[in-house]
Amino acid sequence: MNFEREIARLKTELNAVILAHYYQESEIQDIADIVGDSLALAQAAAKTKASTIVFCGVHFMAETAKILNPDKLVLLPDLAAGCSLSDRCPPGAFAAFKAKYPNAFVVSYVNSSAAVKAMSDVICTSSNAVKMVDRVPKDRPILFAPDQHLGRYVAKQTGREMILWPGSCIVHEIFSEKKLVQLMVEHPDAEVVAHPECEAAVLAHAHFIGSTKQLLERVVQSPKQKFIVVTEAGILHQMKKQAPGKTLIAAPPDNGCACNECPYMKLNTMEKLYLCMRDRQPALELPADLAAKALAPVKRMLEWSE
């Protein structure tokens, strides 16, 4: 079967827009209408005129699209495409943690469940986390969840002390500092670009730290010709397309793999994308009251990002 042709046909039939994260398989990125990071995809979901949103990413991303579009059909090729960060911050445990700090202003990373978003004051992404924290009233303590490594990085950038939920991303926490240093010795002319979800010991070696989109832009704009990329390897596809003459080296994790991939992101395939559009499922559903509570902090993020 020609999946590209059938997906294009179904897209017209459904009046659909296909949104894909940078960490998706290259074939999915190439067929998507919009490829981006969490912020860009949330902004696209907020503005789309399409009747159906097909979200090639992970569960929390599709949830965010549904929060912004409660009356639209939101499809996710594989409902099992979760997120370790979101899973490591159960709503009940987070509610108990939050109750210890009743005056705290809650900044939650977009990599969280709709229930955690509903308990938050503003949502952030790695692209805008510094900007969001800078907007928090200075007389309020800040509770940041669920990524402790991003939280520490943002605290350092803003000078704001923050109470951190002890979560982390399985992809970014497993990068090996030792292997990174070895790569740097082998490639002394390479620039190291890293995602702020990485541990501080890894970030200490980076020449540039930024969100997935910011890493892409850095590789394109930097005069350097060689880069060691310390984030999920899916971004290399866009880097190769937009900076074709440059050498890209995926930083290895602390295991036997050559590069680091998110097992959840890679659950989506072209076949599953076709099937979800053909069958109009799996579709994201959220209780109306939960979606309404989660909408306020998401809208605040979008307003503060302008």
C-alpha positions as CSV (number, residue, x, y, z in Angstrom):
1,M,0.0,0.0,0.0
2,N,1.1,3.5,-0.8
3,F,0.7,5.1,2.7
4,E,1.7,8.6,1.5
5,R,-1.1,8.6,-1.1
6,E,-3.8,7.2,1.2
7,I,-2.9,9.5,4.0
8,A,-3.1,12.5,1.6
9,R,-6.6,11.3,0.5
10,L,-7.8,10.8,4.1
11,K,-6.4,14.2,5.0
12,T,-8.7,15.8,2.4
13,E,-11.6,13.6,3.4
14,L,-11.3,14.5,7.1
15,N,-10.3,18.1,6.6
16,A,-7.4,17.2,8.8
17,V,-4.0,18.8,9.7
18,I,-1.1,16.5,10.6
19,L,1.2,17.8,13.3
20,A,4.4,16.0,14.0
21,H,7.1,16.4,16.6
22,Y,10.8,16.6,15.7
23,Y,11.3,13.2,17.4
24,Q,9.0,11.3,15.0
25,E,10.2,8.9,12.3
26,S,11.6,10.8,9.3
27,E,8.8,9.5,7.0
28,I,6.2,11.0,9.3
29,Q,8.0,14.3,9.5
30,D,8.1,14.5,5.7
31,I,4.4,13.9,5.3
32,A,3.3,16.2,8.2
33,D,1.8,19.7,7.5
34,I,3.7,21.2,10.5
35,V,6.8,19.8,12.2
36,G,7.9,21.4,15.4
37,D,8.7,21.3,19.1
38,S,6.0,21.3,21.8
39,L,5.5,25.1,21.8
40,A,5.2,25.4,18.0
41,L,2.8,22.4,17.9
42,A,0.6,23.8,20.7
43,Q,0.5,27.2,18.9
44,A,-0.4,25.4,15.6
45,A,-3.2,23.4,17.4
46,A,-4.6,26.7,18.9
47,K,-4.8,28.3,15.4
48,T,-5.8,25.5,13.1
49,K,-9.0,25.8,11.1
50,A,-9.0,22.0,10.4
51,S,-11.8,19.9,11.6
52,T,-9.5,17.0,12.6
53,I,-6.1,17.2,14.3
54,V,-3.9,14.2,13.8
55,F,-1.1,14.4,16.3
56,C,2.1,12.5,15.6
57,G,3.8,12.8,18.9
58,V,3.0,11.5,22.4
59,H,-0.1,11.4,24.6
60,F,0.4,14.7,26.5
61,M,0.8,16.6,23.2
62,A,-2.5,15.2,21.8
63,E,-4.1,16.0,25.1
64,T,-2.9,19.6,24.8
65,A,-4.4,19.8,21.3
66,K,-7.7,18.5,22.7
67,I,-7.7,21.0,25.6
68,L,-7.4,23.8,23.0
69,N,-10.0,22.2,20.7
70,P,-12.6,20.4,22.8
71,D,-15.0,20.2,19.9
72,K,-12.6,18.8,17.3
73,L,-11.6,15.2,16.6
74,V,-8.0,14.7,17.8
75,L,-6.3,11.5,16.7
76,L,-3.2,9.9,18.0
77,P,-1.8,7.0,15.9
78,D,-0.8,5.0,19.1
79,L,-2.4,5.7,22.5
80,A,0.5,3.9,24.1
81,A,2.8,6.7,23.0
82,G,3.2,8.1,26.5
83,C,6.0,10.1,28.2
84,S,8.3,9.1,31.0
85,L,8.1,12.6,32.5
86,S,4.4,12.7,32.5
87,D,4.2,9.2,33.9
88,R,6.6,10.0,36.7
89,C,4.3,12.8,37.9
90,P,1.0,11.1,38.9
91,P,-1.8,13.6,39.6
92,G,-2.6,12.3,43.1
93,A,1.0,12.5,44.2
94,F,1.4,15.9,42.6
95,A,-1.7,17.2,44.4
96,A,-0.2,16.1,47.7
97,F,3.1,17.7,46.9
98,K,1.5,20.9,45.8
99,A,-0.6,21.1,49.0
100,K,2.7,21.5,51.0
101,Y,3.3,24.8,49.3
102,P,-0.2,26.5,49.3
103,N,1.2,29.9,48.2
104,A,3.4,28.6,45.4
105,F,2.9,29.6,41.8
106,V,2.8,26.4,39.8
107,V,4.8,26.3,36.5
108,S,4.3,22.9,34.9
109,Y,6.2,21.7,31.9
110,V,4.0,20.8,28.9
111,N,5.3,17.2,29.3
112,S,2.6,16.5,31.9
113,S,-0.9,15.1,32.1
114,A,-4.0,17.1,31.6
115,A,-4.8,16.6,35.3
116,V,-1.4,18.1,36.4
117,K,-1.9,21.0,33.9
118,A,-5.3,21.6,35.6
119,M,-3.5,22.1,38.9
120,S,-1.1,24.6,37.4
121,D,-0.9,28.4,37.0
122,V,1.0,28.4,33.7
123,I,2.4,25.8,31.4
124,C,5.8,26.1,29.8
125,T,7.9,24.3,27.2
126,S,11.7,24.1,26.9
127,S,11.5,27.0,24.4
128,N,9.8,29.4,26.7
129,A,10.4,28.1,30.3
130,V,12.8,31.0,31.1
131,K,10.3,33.5,29.8
132,M,7.4,32.0,31.7
133,V,9.3,31.9,35.0
134,D,10.4,35.5,34.5
135,R,6.7,36.5,34.4
136,V,5.9,34.9,37.7
137,P,5.2,37.6,40.4
138,K,8.4,38.1,42.4
139,D,6.6,37.8,45.8
140,R,5.4,34.2,45.0
141,P,7.5,31.1,45.5
142,I,7.6,28.9,42.4
143,L,6.8,25.2,42.2
144,F,8.2,23.7,39.0
145,A,7.2,20.3,37.6
146,P,7.9,17.7,36.5
147,D,11.5,17.9,35.1
148,Q,14.0,18.7,37.7
149,H,16.9,19.1,35.3
150,L,15.0,21.7,33.2
151,G,14.0,23.3,36.5
152,R,17.6,23.7,37.7
153,Y,18.6,25.1,34.3
154,V,15.8,27.6,34.4
155,A,16.5,28.6,38.0
156,K,20.1,29.3,37.0
157,Q,19.1,31.4,34.0
158,T,16.5,33.4,35.9
159,G,18.0,33.6,39.4
160,R,14.6,32.4,40.8
161,E,14.6,29.8,43.5
162,M,12.2,27.0,42.7
163,I,10.7,24.0,44.4
164,L,11.3,21.1,42.1
165,W,9.3,18.0,41.5
166,P,11.9,15.2,41.3
167,G,11.1,14.0,37.7
168,S,13.3,13.4,34.7
169,C,13.1,12.2,31.0
170,I,14.4,8.7,30.3
171,V,15.9,9.9,27.0
172,H,17.8,12.9,28.3
173,E,18.9,11.6,31.7
174,I,20.8,8.6,30.2
175,F,23.3,10.6,28.1
176,S,26.8,9.6,29.2
177,E,29.1,12.4,30.3
178,K,32.1,10.1,29.9
179,K,31.1,9.2,26.3
180,L,30.4,12.9,25.5
181,V,33.8,13.9,26.7
182,Q,35.4,11.1,24.6
183,L,33.5,12.4,21.5
184,M,34.7,15.9,22.2
185,V,38.3,14.7,22.4
186,E,37.9,12.8,19.1
187,H,36.2,15.9,17.5
188,P,37.8,19.0,19.0
189,D,36.4,21.1,16.2
190,A,32.7,20.2,17.0
191,E,30.2,22.4,18.8
192,V,28.2,20.6,21.5
193,V,24.5,21.5,21.4
194,A,22.3,20.1,24.2
195,H,18.7,20.0,25.5
196,P,18.1,21.5,29.0
197,E,16.4,18.2,30.1
198,C,19.9,16.7,30.3
199,E,21.7,16.4,33.6
200,A,23.8,19.3,34.8
201,A,27.1,17.3,34.4
202,V,26.3,16.9,30.7
203,L,25.1,20.5,30.2
204,A,28.4,21.7,31.7
205,H,30.1,20.6,28.5
206,A,27.7,22.2,26.0
207,H,28.6,25.2,24.0
208,F,24.9,25.9,23.3
209,I,21.8,24.8,25.4
210,G,18.3,25.1,24.0
211,S,15.0,23.5,23.1
212,T,14.7,21.2,20.2
213,K,13.8,24.0,17.8
214,Q,16.6,26.2,19.2
215,L,19.1,23.4,18.7
216,L,18.0,23.1,15.1
217,E,18.3,26.9,14.5
218,R,21.7,26.9,16.1
219,V,23.0,24.1,13.8
220,V,21.7,26.0,10.8
221,Q,23.0,29.4,11.8
222,S,26.3,28.6,13.5
223,P,29.5,29.1,11.4
224,K,30.7,25.7,12.8
225,Q,30.6,22.8,10.4
226,K,30.5,19.9,12.9
227,F,28.1,19.3,15.8
228,I,27.7,16.8,18.6
229,V,23.9,16.7,19.2
230,V,22.8,15.9,22.8
231,T,19.1,15.2,22.4
232,E,16.7,12.7,20.9
233,A,18.1,11.6,17.5
234,G,14.9,12.3,15.6
235,I,15.9,16.0,15.3
236,L,18.9,15.0,13.1
237,H,16.5,14.5,10.1
238,Q,15.5,18.2,10.1
239,M,19.1,19.2,10.8
240,K,20.3,17.3,7.8
241,K,17.5,18.8,5.6
242,Q,18.2,22.4,6.7
243,A,22.0,22.2,7.1
244,P,22.9,19.6,4.4
245,G,26.6,20.4,4.3
246,K,27.3,20.0,8.0
247,T,28.5,17.0,10.0
248,L,26.1,15.8,12.8
249,I,27.2,13.4,15.5
250,A,24.5,11.9,17.8
251,A,25.7,11.8,21.4
252,P,25.4,8.2,22.7
253,P,23.5,7.2,25.8
254,D,25.1,5.3,28.7
255,N,24.3,1.9,27.2
256,G,25.2,0.0,24.0
257,C,23.2,2.1,21.6
258,A,24.8,4.3,19.0
259,C,22.3,7.1,19.6
260,N,19.4,7.9,21.9
261,E,15.8,7.5,20.8
262,C,12.5,7.9,22.6
263,P,10.7,4.5,22.6
264,Y,7.4,6.3,23.0
265,M,7.8,8.7,20.1
266,K,8.9,5.8,17.9
267,L,5.6,3.9,18.5
268,N,4.0,6.0,15.8
269,T,4.5,4.6,12.3
270,M,3.2,5.4,8.9
271,E,0.9,2.4,9.0
272,K,-0.6,3.4,12.4
273,L,-1.0,7.0,11.0
274,Y,-2.9,5.7,8.1
275,L,-5.1,3.4,10.2
276,C,-6.0,6.0,12.8
277,M,-7.1,8.3,10.0
278,R,-9.0,5.5,8.2
279,D,-10.8,4.4,11.4
280,R,-11.1,7.8,13.1
281,Q,-9.5,6.3,16.2
282,P,-7.8,6.2,18.7
283,A,-9.4,9.6,19.5
284,L,-8.4,11.7,22.5
285,E,-11.2,12.3,24.9
286,L,-11.1,14.4,28.1
287,P,-13.8,15.1,30.7
288,A,-15.2,18.6,30.0
289,D,-14.5,19.9,33.5
290,L,-10.9,18.7,33.4
291,A,-10.3,20.2,30.0
292,A,-11.7,23.5,31.1
293,K,-9.4,23.7,34.2
294,A,-6.4,22.8,32.1
295,L,-7.2,25.3,29.4
296,A,-6.5,28.4,31.6
297,P,-2.8,27.7,32.2
298,V,-2.3,26.6,28.6
299,K,-3.9,29.8,27.3
300,R,-1.8,31.8,29.7
301,M,1.4,30.2,28.3
302,L,0.3,31.1,24.7
303,E,-0.5,34.7,25.8
304,W,2.8,35.1,27.6
305,S,4.7,33.6,24.6
306,E,3.5,36.4,22.2
